[in-house]
Amino acid sequence: MIYETIKIAIQSLYSNKLRTLLSMLGIIIGVSAVIAVVSIASGSQVQITSQISDLGSNLINISPGISRGGAGSISKSSQDLFTLDLGENIEENSPNVKKVIPNDSRSGLFIKGDNNYQASIVGTEEYYQVINKYYPTQGIFFSDYDLENSTNVIVLGSALKEELFPETNPVGENIKFNINNTNHIFKVIGVMEEKGRGLTGDLNNQAYMPISTFMNKISNSNYISNFIAQANSSENANLALQEIEYVLDNYLSEDESYNIFSQDQLLDTINNVTNTMKLMLIGIAAISLLVGGIGIMNIMLVSVTERTKEIGIRKALGAKKRDILVQFIIESLTLSSFGGIIGIILGGLGAYFVAQVGGWPFVISSSIVFIAFSFSLIVGMFFGIYPAYRASKLDPVDALSYE
């Protein structure tokens, strides 16, 4: 009986192909929009998370904050706060911190022959390459010997190398760095791999030198601008953050402040924003499903009117109210299910195309496919009940005499 009812429902829909397609359109748009939106958002989220993780593991950035003066807010200079001793203090008194490295930078003009380029030079330690998962592809990074002896060595970022040495190997070459109208000569000992943005900016567009050389010859200061700390593990990152805050609270005076944030906080913020956007866009797409449901209801009401005589004949031959009700509900569910299937296919194809263009992973969740399809069936059922109920209530005599 159910098979025959389904067969009749499909035949009825097939006999009015254009009307059937138009009635499914809202469901198709709604489901495809939900699938595409969630897939695109998930793929971009995976890419962003991966890029942040690639910049280093379990990183915590520590920098000076704002101090309150008598006349209002003033920026507290790092020259009043951050010394190399502070970094050692944090590392020694924070059990869940693996390493703390100093970091400072200045902008100046790099000169090699006829080529010159404005970029930043970063003073740091040898562990910088480990903490940022960032290594040379040519030459070497500077060593503890260079740090102890403040040697005039420099390692170029990949973009900076292309600007100054577009077609040659710069390792072993001397390069001039001009800052505050003073020239400094450094020997290039390496070129870093290509990398994205990190906690210190565009890594490719920077040069790197021992922090001791930087402090003695570039900044001429005993203070640095910030520290980068690495937690022992991602599980202990929050503990490491609390330990660093405890050390800083005890090291600094009451009117001195600091800023501290970790990769986990950055990832949480990105995930929260992405999830909020997902929900908003899913809500918009759900409106299309509701509109599609209204379209199905209208089409089914028209179908009931057109098939009044058919309903009368079926009732005269013994069909019960339940049979008529089931028939029209099945027709409504068939419309919404076919619309859902087509929407899933189109949404998946659209998300795949956008992922290829955007260069991020194609991610499609089976759970969101199931939810979108189930919602389309619920919409079809909900908006099909009234037309089905109206058809089942028709009097067979009135139906047979309907013109």
Secondary structure, DSSP 8 states (H G I E B T S, - for coil): -HHHHHHHHHHHHHTTHHHHHHHHHHHHHHHHHHHHHHHHHHHHHHHHHHHHHHT-SSEEEEEE-EEEETTEEEE--GGGT-BHHHHHHHHHT-TTEEEEEEEEEEEEEEEETTEEEEEEEEEE-TTHHHHTT--EEEE----HHHHHHT--EEEE-HHHHHHH-SSS--TT-EEEEEETTEEEEEEEEEEE----EETTEEGGGEEEEEHHHIIIIIS-SSB-SEEEEEES-STTHHHHHHHHHHHHHHHS-TT--EEEEEHHHHHHHHHHHHHHHHHHHHHHHHHHHHHHHHHHHHHHHHHHHHTHHHHHHHHHTT--HHHHHHHHHHHHHHHHHHHHHHHHHHHHHHHHHHHHHHTS-----HHHHHHHHHHHHHHHHHHHHHHHHHHHT--HHHHHT--
